[in-house]
Amino acid sequence: GLPLGGHLHFSGIVLTTPLLQALDNYLALPVMLLEDHTSLSRRPRYGYLGDFRRQPHGGFEYRTLPSFLVSPLVAKGVVYLAYLIVLHYKQLTQRPLHQEKIHRAYYEGNKSVIRDSVDSLFRDLISLSDYTAYAKYIDPLVVHISNGKIWDESRDIRPLWNIPVL
């Protein structure tokens, strides 16, 4: 019954349009495939592409993602994938979201259209020199996405995190 944001905080990184576009394309698109259909109701108020907010610590928070705290597997995968993207965003040049069809599909929750573009994005990510260092965290997320897994937003996540239910 409590809303959980899917914000990622970054420090020591220069906020640029290409960085936000890489996060939108290489992170938000694949994560969207895991969302329960109820997540769609949060857009466009929350979860819009390129959403960020500068922070007093000098960094910024990326605010596009839904709450990825649904499980430790998903959370670790998202955080490590985001880190990899930030490290290598200049090499990650695919922009499927520049296509009106993909952009519209994101906001409409049309996963079949999005799914077609994600495999190519994963190939780019896997080819990065640092991928193997984080593969044990990212690979399970990629498998989850590739297998069409969808999280249940109504499920109590506390047991997955070993948090006692009072």
Phi, psi and omega in degrees: 000002180251132178287137177237125179283163177246045184272141174245130181259136180233140175229155178071017180238134177281123179284119179226162176299315179300326177295312179298320179294322177295318178296318178299313185282315187268348180240305184296319180298307179298319181295327178303329180292341179273343187294143170290150181301338179291340179296333183301330183294342180281343178271148003270000182297315176239150176084019178279151185297140178076011183287125178213164174216130177292149183241152181300337180285000178099349179262207179210163172245135176268120193247011185285325188289149169286174178296121180260015180276015183299334176199157176300323180300311181293315182299312179298317180299316181295315182295315180290324177295318177299317179300314179299318179297316180296320179296325191236021188302332180291337178273344184264092192255355179290139180225066179302333180291350174285346176275128182304321181300317181287316179302312179296318181299325178299311183286335179271350182075027181276090186292329182296324178289318180294316183306323181298333183265347188283325181302318179295323178295317178299321178299319176300313183296315182295333181281351181292145183299328182270358186304316184299331180294334184242004185302324183295340177263325184276321183305315178299326177293315179299318178297317177304312181294313182297328180276002177075023178295146178228134180278153179259106183292343181273350182286141176287118184276349185304317179299324179295333181261008182057038176260123182298139175270117183273000000 
